[in-house]
Amino acid sequence: GWLALEHVHTPELVMHVVSCASNLDRGDVTMAQLDLSWALDKHSNNWALESMAAEVYLASNDLVEATSHAMRGLELGSDLWPKDILRRIELVK
């Protein structure tokens, strides 16, 4: 989740990304999802947030949501991170 940090540009988004990534690192997926939902509510067209959402949902074993958010991340911006997430999802299936 920390990869999203370099792709957000407001203090509010930085706060949500740091909190989400920290919660994910601690294994608190529920709080990570909450932080992420606040960020996505205001910035739904950010490919890095969508990729972070894919990481969170992958951590919670929700492969459908993880795939959906990774695909949205690819649609919004070309980057290796969403592609890596999709590869990891395929390994879990």
N, C-alpha and C positions, 0 to 999 in steps of 0.2 A: 503494500500500500504506500510505502514511502516514495515510490517513483512518481506519484502524482504531485508531490510537493513542488517540483520544479516547473509544473505546468499550471499552477494557479497563481493569480496575481492580485488578490485582495486579502487584507488581513483576516476577514471573516472566513474565506475559503481556506486560508492557511491554518487557521484554528481548527476547522472541521477536519481537514486532512490529517493534521498532527494527532488530533484526538482519535480519529478513526484508526489510523495506523497503530497508535499506541495500544488501543483496545484490542486490535487484531493480534498484535504481538503478545498480549497477555492472555489471549484465548477467549476474550469476552466478545463474542460475535454479535450478541444482541446489542450491546452498546455501540459497536462499530457500525451496525446497520442503522442505528438511530442517528449517529453523526453523519453518516453518508446520506440518509434521507433528507436531513436539513440542507446539506450542500446541494444535492440534486434538485431539491424543490426550487432553488433560486438560480441554478446554473445547469439546466438540463442538456445543454448542447456542448458540454465539455468532455472531450474524448477521454481525458485522463481520469475524470470522476467516474465515467462509465467503466473504465478499465479497473478502477479501484473497487467499484461495485461488484464486478466479476470476481475479483479476489475475495471479497467478503462472502459472496454467495458460494464460491468454491470452498471456502473454509467451513461453511455451514452445510456442505454436501448437497446444496440445491443446484444440481447441474443444469437444470432448465434455465433458471434465472442467471446463473453464471454465464452460460452460453449466450443468452439474450443480451446481457450487458457487454460481453466481449465483442459480439457482433456490432453492437451500437458504437462501441469504441472504435472499431475498424471503420465504420461508415463515417464517423465524424472526423477522424484523423488517421493518417497512415503512420503506424508505429509498430515496433517489434513487440511491445508489451502485450497488446491484445492477442497477437498471434501466438505468443508464448502461453498465454492463459488457455487459449483454445487447444493447444497441444497437450497441456496438462489435464484438461477436461477429458480429452480422448483417452489418456492413460488411466483415468479413474474409472471410466465406463466399463 
